[in-house]
């Protein structure tokens, strides 16, 4: 079964919805809407990881995320999107069951907490990662890095592991498209693959209007769905998205059971 992860940014500065759900009550209400729309997992993040984003102090990140995790965890599987061990530990204590880790380094926390773990590829802090978008062979380098981390996590006792090629993180548009084109290489490693392309800037450029200007963040639904559909055809196990309802419909309509409806 392909899982739909709904994005819930409790931040003032995330690239897509920064500030919209910064208030705890608004964030919790939005999380419940995502659940109603079909999210299997709600990914709660308190620190923006957009290119150029500055780090958030640990205490502030905890203040942002813990009330939201505590409220939603009884209703849905919650993941905590963080790079900080203390934030991951506290969120697991508050009921989160997955660590969504752009640093691909927090598997000891996941192992100690009996949690799932998503290892994402990002070779540098978001504040400087654009300068690190240099690869000889982006597909091989990213895949090899993630497989090594996944093997370390499994050896440490983590049972549920996904690898995420980190589309948009220290990658050029050409890198992003190459990773998408070769998602089957990641699936062939045997590790479940998570993919996050939703509303990202390279999709805005691909969906540019007649004036040549990139599509604005709120007008990237079609390319987001198209790349999610491509990920499904390549065998992805999870898609991380802002627009849960149409993506959940896409996933449902892509299942073999749905394809057999009306067959003669």
CORBELPE-V955974 format. One record per pair of residues at least 6 apart in sequence whose ideal C-beta (glycine too) atoms are under 8 Angstrom apart, sorted by sequence separation. I is the first residue (numbers start at 1). J is the second residue. If there is no record, write none. Layout:
BEGIN
i;j
I;J
I;J
END
This chain:
BEGIN
i;j
12;18
13;19
20;26
21;27
47;53
72;78
82;88
101;107
109;115
110;116
123;129
135;141
187;193
197;203
208;214
209;215
241;247
252;258
9;16
11;18
12;19
35;42
80;87
92;99
99;106
110;117
122;129
124;131
135;142
154;161
186;193
207;214
208;215
232;239
9;17
11;19
34;42
47;55
48;56
56;64
80;88
91;99
124;132
153;161
168;176
171;179
207;215
215;223
231;239
239;247
7;16
9;18
21;30
47;56
69;78
82;91
101;110
123;132
167;176
205;214
7;17
12;22
20;30
46;56
99;109
107;117
183;193
204;214
9;20
10;21
11;22
31;42
69;80
80;91
88;99
99;110
106;117
150;161
204;215
228;239
9;21
10;22
80;92
98;110
107;119
167;179
183;195
203;215
204;216
207;219
239;251
8;21
31;44
78;91
88;101
150;163
167;180
201;214
204;217
207;220
228;241
10;24
46;60
47;61
99;113
149;163
165;179
46;61
65;80
104;119
207;222
46;62
80;96
99;115
101;117
104;120
147;163
204;220
207;223
10;27
27;44
46;63
65;82
78;95
79;96
82;99
92;109
98;115
99;116
101;118
103;120
104;121
146;163
180;197
203;220
206;223
224;241
46;64
78;96
79;97
80;98
82;100
83;101
88;106
97;115
98;116
99;117
100;118
101;119
102;120
104;122
146;164
165;183
199;217
224;242
225;243
232;250
8;27
46;65
78;97
79;98
80;99
81;100
82;101
83;102
96;115
97;116
98;117
99;118
101;120
103;122
146;165
199;218
204;223
224;243
228;247
232;251
45;65
77;97
78;98
79;99
80;100
83;103
89;109
93;113
98;118
100;120
102;122
200;220
203;223
44;65
61;82
73;94
74;95
77;98
79;100
81;102
85;106
88;109
92;113
121;142
165;186
176;197
199;220
203;224
225;246
229;250
233;254
8;30
65;87
69;91
73;95
83;105
88;110
143;165
198;220
221;243
225;247
228;250
232;254
8;31
61;84
72;95
73;96
83;106
85;108
89;112
92;115
142;165
163;186
224;247
44;68
62;86
66;90
70;94
73;97
82;106
85;109
89;113
102;126
121;145
142;166
176;200
203;227
6;31
44;69
62;87
66;91
69;94
70;95
88;113
121;146
177;202
199;224
221;246
225;250
229;254
8;34
58;84
61;87
65;91
69;95
163;189
176;202
197;223
198;224
69;96
119;146
197;224
6;34
44;72
58;86
62;90
66;94
163;191
165;193
167;195
168;196
6;35
58;87
162;191
163;192
164;193
167;196
168;197
173;202
18;48
42;72
119;149
161;191
162;192
163;193
164;194
165;195
167;197
197;227
198;228
6;37
14;45
119;150
161;192
162;193
163;194
164;195
197;228
49;81
162;194
164;196
168;200
173;205
195;227
6;39
15;48
138;171
167;200
168;201
173;206
195;228
4;38
5;39
8;42
10;44
11;45
14;48
42;76
44;78
47;81
49;83
119;153
168;202
197;231
4;39
5;40
6;41
8;43
10;45
11;46
13;48
15;50
41;76
42;77
43;78
44;79
45;80
46;81
47;82
4;40
5;41
6;42
7;43
8;44
9;45
10;46
11;47
14;50
40;76
41;77
42;78
43;79
44;80
45;81
46;82
47;83
117;153
195;231
3;40
4;41
5;42
6;43
8;45
11;48
13;50
31;68
35;72
39;76
40;77
41;78
42;79
43;80
44;81
45;82
47;84
79;116
133;170
138;175
142;179
3;41
5;43
7;45
41;79
43;81
132;170
133;171
193;231
9;48
28;67
79;118
133;172
139;178
150;189
13;53
28;68
31;71
32;72
35;75
129;169
130;170
135;175
138;178
139;179
146;186
27;68
31;72
35;76
46;87
104;145
117;158
129;170
138;179
150;191
195;236
198;239
22;64
104;146
107;149
111;153
116;158
119;161
133;175
143;185
147;189
193;235
194;236
198;240
24;67
28;71
32;75
110;153
115;158
116;159
117;160
118;161
119;162
120;163
121;164
126;169
139;182
143;186
146;189
193;236
194;237
195;238
196;239
198;241
199;242
24;68
28;72
105;149
116;160
117;161
118;162
119;163
120;164
121;165
122;166
147;191
193;237
194;238
195;239
196;240
198;242
11;56
31;76
104;149
107;152
111;156
115;160
116;161
117;162
118;163
119;164
120;165
121;166
146;191
192;237
193;238
194;239
195;240
196;241
198;243
107;153
111;157
116;162
118;164
120;166
124;170
139;185
143;189
192;238
194;240
24;71
44;91
111;158
122;169
123;170
180;227
183;230
187;234
108;156
110;158
121;169
122;170
183;231
187;235
107;156
120;169
187;236
180;230
184;234
107;158
180;231
183;234
184;235
44;96
183;235
11;64
49;102
183;236
10;64
10;65
45;100
41;98
43;100
10;68
8;68
98;160
102;166
102;169
55;125
55;127
49;122
53;126
54;127
5;79
52;126
53;127
120;194
51;126
52;127
162;237
50;126
118;194
162;238
164;240
49;126
48;126
51;129
52;130
51;130
5;100
51;168
49;169
118;238
100;240
16;198
16;199
15;199
15;200
15;201
5;194
5;196
7;198
41;238
43;240
16;217
15;217
16;218
39;244
38;244
37;244
38;245
37;245
38;247
39;248
34;244
38;248
37;248
38;249
38;252
17;242
16;242
2;232
5;238
7;240
2;236
3;237
4;238
5;239
7;241
2;237
3;238
4;239
5;240
6;241
7;242
2;238
3;239
5;241
6;242
2;239
4;241
6;244
4;244
4;247
4;248
4;251
2;251
2;254
END
